[in-house]
Amino acid sequence: MVTARLPGAELIDAGLADLAMGRVTIESLLVSIAAPGLRDAGLAIDKTLPDAELQLYALLSARDGAAAHSRYNALLRRVASFRRAAQCAR
């Protein structure tokens, strides 16, 4: 599967790389949250971060303040778009 052409691929690629390095980032948390659906779409995800939803919201709150809720939802929509496109590309 060529993920670079899919919407949100930059988030997924960065998240996979961060997970492999054990880094807690917005991207690695997004991949952790979406791991079941991403696996269904054909991606190999061996490990995930615990409490990813809470950790992601905390990171976004620290960075974006009152805009954290909107940013959280936008990022999850972007990952869902990637997953749907990846499933169609299989």
Biopython code that builds the backbone (N, CA, C, O; Angstrom):
import numpy as np
from Bio.PDB.StructureBuilder import StructureBuilder

atoms = [
    (1, "MET", "N", (0.845, -1.181, 0.000)),
    (1, "MET", "CA", (0.000, 0.000, 0.000)),
    (1, "MET", "C", (0.887, 1.239, 0.000)),
    (1, "MET", "O", (1.847, 1.308, 0.767)),
    (2, "VAL", "N", (0.591, 2.189, -0.823)),
    (2, "VAL", "CA", (1.321, 3.452, -0.876)),
    (2, "VAL", "C", (0.569, 4.445, -0.009)),
    (2, "VAL", "O", (-0.426, 5.028, -0.439)),
    (3, "THR", "N", (1.047, 4.635, 1.213)),
    (3, "THR", "CA", (0.322, 5.490, 2.151)),
    (3, "THR", "C", (0.543, 6.970, 1.897)),
    (3, "THR", "O", (-0.280, 7.790, 2.305)),
    (4, "ALA", "N", (1.625, 7.330, 1.237)),
    (4, "ALA", "CA", (1.942, 8.744, 1.041)),
    (4, "ALA", "C", (0.861, 9.478, 0.266)),
    (4, "ALA", "O", (0.733, 10.696, 0.393)),
    (5, "ARG", "N", (0.096, 8.775, -0.519)),
    (5, "ARG", "CA", (-0.939, 9.415, -1.325)),
    (5, "ARG", "C", (-2.272, 9.525, -0.603)),
    (5, "ARG", "O", (-3.212, 10.120, -1.129)),
    (6, "LEU", "N", (-2.364, 8.972, 0.570)),
    (6, "LEU", "CA", (-3.626, 8.966, 1.297)),
    (6, "LEU", "C", (-3.727, 10.185, 2.208)),
    (6, "LEU", "O", (-2.717, 10.664, 2.723)),
    (7, "PRO", "N", (-4.954, 10.690, 2.410)),
    (7, "PRO", "CA", (-5.117, 11.853, 3.294)),
    (7, "PRO", "C", (-4.710, 11.506, 4.714)),
    (7, "PRO", "O", (-5.122, 10.480, 5.255)),
    (8, "GLY", "N", (-3.913, 12.352, 5.306)),
    (8, "GLY", "CA", (-3.468, 12.125, 6.672)),
    (8, "GLY", "C", (-2.253, 11.227, 6.800)),
    (8, "GLY", "O", (-1.847, 10.892, 7.913)),
    (9, "ALA", "N", (-1.669, 10.834, 5.684)),
    (9, "ALA", "CA", (-0.522, 9.925, 5.721)),
    (9, "ALA", "C", (0.641, 10.495, 6.523)),
    (9, "ALA", "O", (1.384, 9.744, 7.156)),
    (10, "GLU", "N", (0.804, 11.806, 6.503)),
    (10, "GLU", "CA", (1.904, 12.414, 7.242)),
    (10, "GLU", "C", (1.755, 12.175, 8.747)),
    (10, "GLU", "O", (2.749, 11.995, 9.450)),
    (11, "LEU", "N", (0.520, 12.172, 9.236)),
    (11, "LEU", "CA", (0.279, 11.897, 10.654)),
    (11, "LEU", "C", (0.576, 10.438, 10.988)),
    (11, "LEU", "O", (1.209, 10.137, 12.000)),
    (12, "ILE", "N", (0.111, 9.539, 10.124)),
    (12, "ILE", "CA", (0.281, 8.107, 10.367)),
    (12, "ILE", "C", (1.756, 7.717, 10.273)),
    (12, "ILE", "O", (2.268, 7.006, 11.138)),
    (13, "ASP", "N", (2.431, 8.178, 9.233)),
    (13, "ASP", "CA", (3.858, 7.849, 9.074)),
    (13, "ASP", "C", (4.679, 8.355, 10.258)),
    (13, "ASP", "O", (5.525, 7.633, 10.784)),
    (14, "ALA", "N", (4.430, 9.590, 10.675)),
    (14, "ALA", "CA", (5.154, 10.146, 11.821)),
    (14, "ALA", "C", (4.801, 9.383, 13.096)),
    (14, "ALA", "O", (5.674, 9.111, 13.920)),
    (15, "GLY", "N", (3.532, 9.041, 13.257)),
    (15, "GLY", "CA", (3.102, 8.300, 14.436)),
    (15, "GLY", "C", (3.721, 6.924, 14.525)),
    (15, "GLY", "O", (4.126, 6.493, 15.605)),
    (16, "LEU", "N", (3.801, 6.231, 13.408)),
    (16, "LEU", "CA", (4.428, 4.904, 13.387)),
    (16, "LEU", "C", (5.911, 5.000, 13.743)),
    (16, "LEU", "O", (6.431, 4.181, 14.501)),
    (17, "ALA", "N", (6.579, 6.002, 13.193)),
    (17, "ALA", "CA", (8.001, 6.198, 13.492)),
    (17, "ALA", "C", (8.207, 6.549, 14.971)),
    (17, "ALA", "O", (9.128, 6.044, 15.613)),
    (18, "ASP", "N", (7.348, 7.409, 15.497)),
    (18, "ASP", "CA", (7.461, 7.797, 16.902)),
    (18, "ASP", "C", (7.188, 6.604, 17.821)),
    (18, "ASP", "O", (7.879, 6.425, 18.824)),
    (19, "LEU", "N", (6.189, 5.791, 17.485)),
    (19, "LEU", "CA", (5.914, 4.595, 18.292)),
    (19, "LEU", "C", (7.111, 3.648, 18.296)),
    (19, "LEU", "O", (7.470, 3.093, 19.334)),
    (20, "ALA", "N", (7.718, 3.471, 17.141)),
    (20, "ALA", "CA", (8.880, 2.585, 17.046)),
    (20, "ALA", "C", (10.033, 3.075, 17.918)),
    (20, "ALA", "O", (10.817, 2.274, 18.426)),
    (21, "MET", "N", (10.134, 4.387, 18.087)),
    (21, "MET", "CA", (11.199, 4.980, 18.907)),
    (21, "MET", "C", (10.771, 5.166, 20.369)),
    (21, "MET", "O", (11.563, 5.613, 21.198)),
    (22, "GLY", "N", (9.519, 4.822, 20.678)),
    (22, "GLY", "CA", (9.027, 4.960, 22.044)),
    (22, "GLY", "C", (8.704, 6.381, 22.457)),
    (22, "GLY", "O", (8.651, 6.680, 23.650)),
    (23, "ARG", "N", (8.488, 7.263, 21.490)),
    (23, "ARG", "CA", (8.199, 8.668, 21.788)),
    (23, "ARG", "C", (6.700, 8.898, 21.948)),
    (23, "ARG", "O", (5.891, 8.337, 21.209)),
    (24, "VAL", "N", (6.348, 9.718, 22.910)),
    (24, "VAL", "CA", (4.956, 10.127, 23.106)),
    (24, "VAL", "C", (4.774, 11.464, 22.402)),
    (24, "VAL", "O", (5.230, 12.504, 22.876)),
    (25, "THR", "N", (4.101, 11.412, 21.267)),
    (25, "THR", "CA", (3.843, 12.613, 20.476)),
    (25, "THR", "C", (2.377, 12.621, 20.085)),
    (25, "THR", "O", (1.670, 11.630, 20.267)),
    (26, "ILE", "N", (1.934, 13.719, 19.559)),
    (26, "ILE", "CA", (0.558, 13.795, 19.072)),
    (26, "ILE", "C", (0.322, 12.694, 18.048)),
    (26, "ILE", "O", (-0.707, 12.020, 18.085)),
    (27, "GLU", "N", (1.258, 12.512, 17.145)),
    (27, "GLU", "CA", (1.101, 11.527, 16.086)),
    (27, "GLU", "C", (1.100, 10.092, 16.622)),
    (27, "GLU", "O", (0.292, 9.272, 16.186)),
    (28, "SER", "N", (2.001, 9.782, 17.564)),
    (28, "SER", "CA", (2.026, 8.421, 18.106)),
    (28, "SER", "C", (0.765, 8.129, 18.916)),
    (28, "SER", "O", (0.286, 6.995, 18.942)),
    (29, "LEU", "N", (0.240, 9.134, 19.564)),
    (29, "LEU", "CA", (-1.009, 8.957, 20.303)),
    (29, "LEU", "C", (-2.179, 8.742, 19.351)),
    (29, "LEU", "O", (-3.063, 7.930, 19.625)),
    (30, "LEU", "N", (-2.187, 9.458, 18.244)),
    (30, "LEU", "CA", (-3.244, 9.258, 17.248)),
    (30, "LEU", "C", (-3.219, 7.839, 16.691)),
    (30, "LEU", "O", (-4.265, 7.205, 16.555)),
    (31, "VAL", "N", (-2.030, 7.342, 16.372)),
    (31, "VAL", "CA", (-1.909, 5.978, 15.854)),
    (31, "VAL", "C", (-2.347, 4.977, 16.923)),
    (31, "VAL", "O", (-2.986, 3.972, 16.608)),
    (32, "SER", "N", (-2.010, 5.244, 18.171)),
    (32, "SER", "CA", (-2.426, 4.355, 19.257)),
    (32, "SER", "C", (-3.945, 4.307, 19.389)),
    (32, "SER", "O", (-4.524, 3.237, 19.579)),
    (33, "ILE", "N", (-4.579, 5.455, 19.289)),
    (33, "ILE", "CA", (-6.040, 5.518, 19.375)),
    (33, "ILE", "C", (-6.675, 4.749, 18.226)),
    (33, "ILE", "O", (-7.636, 4.005, 18.421)),
    (34, "ALA", "N", (-6.138, 4.932, 17.039)),
    (34, "ALA", "CA", (-6.733, 4.360, 15.827)),
    (34, "ALA", "C", (-6.203, 2.983, 15.472)),
    (34, "ALA", "O", (-6.573, 2.433, 14.435)),
    (35, "ALA", "N", (-5.346, 2.415, 16.306)),
    (35, "ALA", "CA", (-4.660, 1.158, 15.973)),
    (35, "ALA", "C", (-5.586, 0.036, 15.500)),
    (35, "ALA", "O", (-5.267, -0.600, 14.496)),
    (36, "PRO", "N", (-6.714, -0.246, 16.161)),
    (36, "PRO", "CA", (-7.557, -1.348, 15.669)),
    (36, "PRO", "C", (-8.027, -1.136, 14.227)),
    (36, "PRO", "O", (-7.971, -2.057, 13.412)),
    (37, "GLY", "N", (-8.482, 0.060, 13.919)),
    (37, "GLY", "CA", (-8.936, 0.346, 12.560)),
    (37, "GLY", "C", (-7.802, 0.370, 11.558)),
    (37, "GLY", "O", (-7.973, -0.040, 10.410)),
    (38, "LEU", "N", (-6.648, 0.847, 11.983)),
    (38, "LEU", "CA", (-5.494, 0.869, 11.091)),
    (38, "LEU", "C", (-4.999, -0.545, 10.809)),
    (38, "LEU", "O", (-4.564, -0.848, 9.699)),
    (39, "ARG", "N", (-5.068, -1.399, 11.814)),
    (39, "ARG", "CA", (-4.710, -2.806, 11.585)),
    (39, "ARG", "C", (-5.683, -3.434, 10.585)),
    (39, "ARG", "O", (-5.268, -4.171, 9.690)),
    (40, "ASP", "N", (-6.963, -3.143, 10.737)),
    (40, "ASP", "CA", (-7.968, -3.653, 9.797)),
    (40, "ASP", "C", (-7.701, -3.170, 8.378)),
    (40, "ASP", "O", (-8.046, -3.845, 7.408)),
    (41, "ALA", "N", (-7.079, -1.988, 8.263)),
    (41, "ALA", "CA", (-6.758, -1.428, 6.947)),
    (41, "ALA", "C", (-5.446, -1.976, 6.396)),
    (41, "ALA", "O", (-5.044, -1.619, 5.288)),
    (42, "GLY", "N", (-4.766, -2.848, 7.166)),
    (42, "GLY", "CA", (-3.571, -3.495, 6.657)),
    (42, "GLY", "C", (-2.254, -3.010, 7.217)),
    (42, "GLY", "O", (-1.204, -3.478, 6.777)),
    (43, "LEU", "N", (-2.261, -2.092, 8.171)),
    (43, "LEU", "CA", (-1.011, -1.609, 8.749)),
    (43, "LEU", "C", (-0.585, -2.507, 9.901)),
    (43, "LEU", "O", (-1.419, -2.987, 10.668)),
    (44, "ALA", "N", (0.694, -2.726, 10.013)),
    (44, "ALA", "CA", (1.242, -3.520, 11.105)),
    (44, "ALA", "C", (1.591, -2.588, 12.261)),
    (44, "ALA", "O", (2.522, -1.787, 12.171)),
    (45, "ILE", "N", (0.835, -2.704, 13.336)),
    (45, "ILE", "CA", (1.070, -1.891, 14.527)),
    (45, "ILE", "C", (1.224, -2.848, 15.693)),
    (45, "ILE", "O", (0.260, -3.472, 16.136)),
    (46, "ASP", "N", (2.452, -2.956, 16.185)),
    (46, "ASP", "CA", (2.750, -3.918, 17.243)),
    (46, "ASP", "C", (2.463, -3.382, 18.634)),
    (46, "ASP", "O", (1.907, -4.086, 19.477)),
    (47, "LYS", "N", (2.844, -2.138, 18.870)),
    (47, "LYS", "CA", (2.659, -1.586, 20.210)),
    (47, "LYS", "C", (1.911, -0.264, 20.134)),
    (47, "LYS", "O", (1.950, 0.448, 19.130)),
    (48, "THR", "N", (1.229, 0.037, 21.231)),
    (48, "THR", "CA", (0.507, 1.300, 21.335)),
    (48, "THR", "C", (0.784, 1.903, 22.706)),
    (48, "THR", "O", (1.338, 1.250, 23.590)),
    (49, "LEU", "N", (0.394, 3.139, 22.861)),
    (49, "LEU", "CA", (0.581, 3.836, 24.128)),
    (49, "LEU", "C", (-0.689, 3.736, 24.969)),
    (49, "LEU", "O", (-1.793, 3.818, 24.431)),
    (50, "PRO", "N", (-0.545, 3.559, 26.277)),
    (50, "PRO", "CA", (-1.726, 3.470, 27.146)),
    (50, "PRO", "C", (-2.399, 4.832, 27.320)),
    (50, "PRO", "O", (-1.755, 5.877, 27.228)),
    (51, "ASP", "N", (-3.690, 4.796, 27.569)),
    (51, "ASP", "CA", (-4.469, 6.020, 27.825)),
    (51, "ASP", "C", (-4.220, 7.090, 26.768)),
    (51, "ASP", "O", (-4.076, 8.270, 27.087)),
    (52, "ALA", "N", (-4.171, 6.669, 25.518)),
    (52, "ALA", "CA", (-3.801, 7.574, 24.429)),
    (52, "ALA", "C", (-4.769, 8.749, 24.294)),
    (52, "ALA", "O", (-4.347, 9.871, 24.016)),
    (53, "GLU", "N", (-6.061, 8.497, 24.490)),
    (53, "GLU", "CA", (-7.038, 9.586, 24.361)),
    (53, "GLU", "C", (-6.763, 10.689, 25.377)),
    (53, "GLU", "O", (-6.751, 11.872, 25.040)),
    (54, "LEU", "N", (-6.543, 10.283, 26.621)),
    (54, "LEU", "CA", (-6.287, 11.260, 27.683)),
    (54, "LEU", "C", (-4.962, 11.984, 27.470)),
    (54, "LEU", "O", (-4.872, 13.197, 27.655)),
    (55, "GLN", "N", (-3.948, 11.240, 27.086)),
    (55, "GLN", "CA", (-2.636, 11.857, 26.855)),
    (55, "GLN", "C", (-2.687, 12.846, 25.695)),
    (55, "GLN", "O", (-2.099, 13.926, 25.761)),
    (56, "LEU", "N", (-3.403, 12.463, 24.624)),
    (56, "LEU", "CA", (-3.516, 13.359, 23.471)),
    (56, "LEU", "C", (-4.216, 14.649, 23.866)),
    (56, "LEU", "O", (-3.761, 15.738, 23.518)),
    (57, "TYR", "N", (-5.309, 14.529, 24.584)),
    (57, "TYR", "CA", (-6.043, 15.731, 24.974)),
    (57, "TYR", "C", (-5.189, 16.616, 25.886)),
    (57, "TYR", "O", (-5.230, 17.842, 25.779)),
    (58, "ALA", "N", (-4.424, 16.001, 26.775)),
    (58, "ALA", "CA", (-3.551, 16.777, 27.664)),
    (58, "ALA", "C", (-2.479, 17.530, 26.862)),
    (58, "ALA", "O", (-2.205, 18.699, 27.133)),
    (59, "LEU", "N", (-1.880, 16.860, 25.882)),
    (59, "LEU", "CA", (-0.883, 17.533, 25.041)),
    (59, "LEU", "C", (-1.495, 18.693, 24.269)),
    (59, "LEU", "O", (-0.916, 19.776, 24.185)),
    (60, "LEU", "N", (-2.679, 18.447, 23.706)),
    (60, "LEU", "CA", (-3.337, 19.499, 22.931)),
    (60, "LEU", "C", (-3.772, 20.653, 23.820)),
    (60, "LEU", "O", (-3.691, 21.811, 23.410)),
    (61, "SER", "N", (-4.228, 20.359, 25.021)),
    (61, "SER", "CA", (-4.629, 21.417, 25.956)),
    (61, "SER", "C", (-3.442, 22.290, 26.324)),
    (61, "SER", "O", (-3.560, 23.513, 26.397)),
    (62, "ALA", "N", (-2.302, 21.661, 26.554)),
    (62, "ALA", "CA", (-1.102, 22.419, 26.897)),
    (62, "ALA", "C", (-0.646, 23.297, 25.742)),
    (62, "ALA", "O", (-0.150, 24.405, 25.945)),
    (63, "ARG", "N", (-0.819, 22.790, 24.535)),
    (63, "ARG", "CA", (-0.346, 23.513, 23.356)),
    (63, "ARG", "C", (-1.363, 24.512, 22.819)),
    (63, "ARG", "O", (-1.006, 25.631, 22.450)),
    (64, "ASP", "N", (-2.638, 24.104, 22.775)),
    (64, "ASP", "CA", (-3.657, 24.896, 22.087)),
    (64, "ASP", "C", (-4.685, 25.545, 23.001)),
    (64, "ASP", "O", (-5.551, 26.278, 22.525)),
    (65, "GLY", "N", (-4.609, 25.296, 24.278)),
    (65, "GLY", "CA", (-5.541, 25.924, 25.218)),
    (65, "GLY", "C", (-6.992, 25.601, 24.903)),
    (65, "GLY", "O", (-7.372, 24.437, 24.779)),
    (66, "ALA", "N", (-7.789, 26.638, 24.776)),
    (66, "ALA", "CA", (-9.229, 26.484, 24.556)),
    (66, "ALA", "C", (-9.554, 25.825, 23.214)),
    (66, "ALA", "O", (-10.660, 25.316, 23.030)),
    (67, "ALA", "N", (-8.631, 25.831, 22.302)),
    (67, "ALA", "CA", (-8.868, 25.224, 20.990)),
    (67, "ALA", "C", (-8.577, 23.722, 20.976)),
    (67, "ALA", "O", (-8.692, 23.081, 19.931)),
    (68, "ALA", "N", (-8.207, 23.162, 22.112)),
    (68, "ALA", "CA", (-7.818, 21.749, 22.176)),
    (68, "ALA", "C", (-8.937, 20.824, 21.710)),
    (68, "ALA", "O", (-8.682, 19.864, 20.982)),
    (69, "HIS", "N", (-10.151, 21.097, 22.115)),
    (69, "HIS", "CA", (-11.266, 20.216, 21.755)),
    (69, "HIS", "C", (-11.459, 20.172, 20.235)),
    (69, "HIS", "O", (-11.614, 19.097, 19.656)),
    (70, "SER", "N", (-11.448, 21.318, 19.611)),
    (70, "SER", "CA", (-11.597, 21.372, 18.150)),
    (70, "SER", "C", (-10.432, 20.686, 17.452)),
    (70, "SER", "O", (-10.631, 19.951, 16.486)),
    (71, "ARG", "N", (-9.241, 20.919, 17.929)),
    (71, "ARG", "CA", (-8.049, 20.308, 17.327)),
    (71, "ARG", "C", (-8.077, 18.794, 17.491)),
    (71, "ARG", "O", (-7.747, 18.065, 16.556)),
    (72, "TYR", "N", (-8.467, 18.316, 18.670)),
    (72, "TYR", "CA", (-8.591, 16.883, 18.955)),
    (72, "TYR", "C", (-9.538, 16.233, 17.945)),
    (72, "TYR", "O", (-9.206, 15.217, 17.334)),
    (73, "ASN", "N", (-10.716, 16.828, 17.778)),
    (73, "ASN", "CA", (-11.695, 16.266, 16.841)),
    (73, "ASN", "C", (-11.208, 16.321, 15.400)),
    (73, "ASN", "O", (-11.436, 15.384, 14.635)),
    (74, "ALA", "N", (-10.549, 17.391, 15.025)),
    (74, "ALA", "CA", (-10.036, 17.518, 13.657)),
    (74, "ALA", "C", (-8.973, 16.449, 13.374)),
    (74, "ALA", "O", (-8.959, 15.853, 12.297)),
    (75, "LEU", "N", (-8.098, 16.217, 14.332)),
    (75, "LEU", "CA", (-7.057, 15.200, 14.146)),
    (75, "LEU", "C", (-7.668, 13.804, 14.035)),
    (75, "LEU", "O", (-7.240, 13.008, 13.199)),
    (76, "LEU", "N", (-8.654, 13.501, 14.862)),
    (76, "LEU", "CA", (-9.311, 12.190, 14.783)),
    (76, "LEU", "C", (-10.042, 12.014, 13.457)),
    (76, "LEU", "O", (-10.060, 10.917, 12.897)),
    (77, "ARG", "N", (-10.647, 13.092, 12.951)),
    (77, "ARG", "CA", (-11.300, 13.009, 11.632)),
    (77, "ARG", "C", (-10.277, 12.751, 10.534)),
    (77, "ARG", "O", (-10.542, 11.990, 9.604)),
    (78, "ARG", "N", (-9.122, 13.374, 10.635)),
    (78, "ARG", "CA", (-8.056, 13.180, 9.639)),
    (78, "ARG", "C", (-7.572, 11.730, 9.633)),
    (78, "ARG", "O", (-7.347, 11.152, 8.570)),
    (79, "VAL", "N", (-7.413, 11.147, 10.813)),
    (79, "VAL", "CA", (-6.983, 9.752, 10.918)),
    (79, "VAL", "C", (-8.077, 8.824, 10.390)),
    (79, "VAL", "O", (-7.777, 7.829, 9.730)),
    (80, "ALA", "N", (-9.330, 9.138, 10.671)),
    (80, "ALA", "CA", (-10.439, 8.325, 10.159)),
    (80, "ALA", "C", (-10.482, 8.386, 8.636)),
    (80, "ALA", "O", (-10.789, 7.389, 7.981)),
    (81, "SER", "N", (-10.180, 9.532, 8.081)),
    (81, "SER", "CA", (-10.129, 9.676, 6.627)),
    (81, "SER", "C", (-9.025, 8.805, 6.043)),
    (81, "SER", "O", (-9.217, 8.156, 5.014)),
    (82, "PHE", "N", (-7.873, 8.791, 6.698)),
    (82, "PHE", "CA", (-6.778, 7.929, 6.261)),
    (82, "PHE", "C", (-7.212, 6.464, 6.282)),
    (82, "PHE", "O", (-6.995, 5.726, 5.321)),
    (83, "ARG", "N", (-7.826, 6.059, 7.385)),
    (83, "ARG", "CA", (-8.239, 4.660, 7.539)),
    (83, "ARG", "C", (-9.218, 4.245, 6.448)),
    (83, "ARG", "O", (-9.087, 3.171, 5.860)),
    (84, "ARG", "N", (-10.188, 5.090, 6.187)),
    (84, "ARG", "CA", (-11.165, 4.760, 5.130)),
    (84, "ARG", "C", (-10.485, 4.653, 3.765)),
    (84, "ARG", "O", (-10.763, 3.735, 2.994)),
    (85, "ALA", "N", (-9.603, 5.588, 3.479)),
    (85, "ALA", "CA", (-8.902, 5.557, 2.198)),
    (85, "ALA", "C", (-7.999, 4.325, 2.102)),
    (85, "ALA", "O", (-7.902, 3.702, 1.044)),
    (86, "ALA", "N", (-7.347, 3.981, 3.195)),
    (86, "ALA", "CA", (-6.457, 2.802, 3.209)),
    (86, "ALA", "C", (-7.255, 1.521, 2.990)),
    (86, "ALA", "O", (-6.797, 0.615, 2.294)),
    (87, "GLN", "N", (-8.429, 1.445, 3.572)),
    (87, "GLN", "CA", (-9.266, 0.262, 3.385)),
    (87, "GLN", "C", (-9.707, 0.144, 1.926)),
    (87, "GLN", "O", (-9.778, -0.961, 1.389)),
    (88, "CYS", "N", (-9.998, 1.259, 1.290)),
    (88, "CYS", "CA", (-10.397, 1.237, -0.119)),
    (88, "CYS", "C", (-9.214, 0.901, -1.021)),
    (88, "CYS", "O", (-9.401, 0.318, -2.089)),
    (89, "ALA", "N", (-8.008, 1.257, -0.610)),
    (89, "ALA", "CA", (-6.820, 1.029, -1.430)),
    (89, "ALA", "C", (-6.343, -0.409, -1.371)),
    (89, "ALA", "O", (-5.507, -0.811, -2.182)),
    (90, "ARG", "N", (-6.851, -1.194, -0.435)),
    (90, "ARG", "CA", (-6.411, -2.583, -0.266)),
    (90, "ARG", "C", (-6.838, -3.438, -1.408)),
    (90, "ARG", "O", (-6.550, -4.635, -1.424)),
]
sb = StructureBuilder()
sb.init_structure("model")
sb.init_model(0)
sb.init_chain("A")
sb.init_seg("    ")
for serial, (resi, resn, name, xyz) in enumerate(atoms, 1):
    if name == "N":
        sb.init_residue(resn, " ", resi, " ")
    sb.init_atom(name, np.array(xyz, "f"), 0.0, 1.0, " ", f" {name:<3s}", serial, name[0])
structure = sb.get_structure()
